[in-house]
Amino acid sequence: MPTDTAPAPIVVGILDPEVETSLLEYAGRLAATSGHPLRLVHVFQANVLFGDPILGLPGAMQPQSMIIDDTGVARLAEQVLTEATAVARDVVAGAVEVSGQLLRGHAAHVLIEESDGAHRVVIQRRGFSRIRRVFTGSISSRIAAHAHCPVTVVPEDWSAEGRSGVVVGVSDDKSDGQVLGNAIEEATRLGEPVTVLHGLDLLALHGELVDHETTRDWTARGERYLADLVEKADHPQTPLATRVVAEGPADALVSASEEARLVVVGRASHLNAFPHLGGVTRALLREAACPVEVLPLPT
């Protein structure tokens, strides 16, 4: 845990540094520009069978004779962590401290625990097939749904070249001001403008009754809401633009991610008893072409 004076660490979940160069580059630059130390965490799961710690199902230990010995797995894990730490130190170039830690358990559960007291958790979205995702679940979605701090999910092979702007998705929710404030902070750090995007899911709201007049009315209502939201925001040096589009929020944000450097959204906040992401954020974590930052529930 960080002290009162030390900046909180940026925790990076590492699986394989050979295919996570984009993740290490993103996290290293984030750490160097924000002044937060970088802590790489590699989780290995030797001898853990079934179970789900997030749901209170701890699982069981497999007999040593049935699988690879823990000692051998730990040696390979140490090598992975050493390689990733070397890459991260090259990226930060001495701007902040870089450390590594090897932990054993379920990756999502461990990183959720590590998020307590962290500035941010950064992980990579792997290019798994939809069938594999059904059976294995999405580690990134589970971490984003339960973490105690913001979570940034970086697509595999991500590059910021040719991209600009931070897009923030708002939905007429009580957390929109907090989400916009966070997006402004990130845009200031990156030297980028902010676009506040509000998608109108008119088909879901009105079915076949949607017409041009309905679209105009809902668009005007959305524009007034965004204007009021921006007026209340503190953005002395960050250009802000607003967009209201007559399409589903998920489709609108995924489309905007094709040109943006970052998309910022909030975790669903209307069901406080059980933190969850909501369909829009889940779609973004699956499909976005740029990093997606998910903020936890407002306190």
Helices and strands as residue ranges (DSSP letters): E 10-14, H 21-34, E 38-44, E 48-49, G 53-55, E 60-61, G 64-66, H 70-92, E 98-104, H 107-114, E 120-125, H 130-136, H 139-146, E 151-155, E 166-169, H 176-190, E 194-199, H 202-206, G 207-209, H 212-232, E 240-245, H 249-256, E 262-266, H 279-287, E 292-295
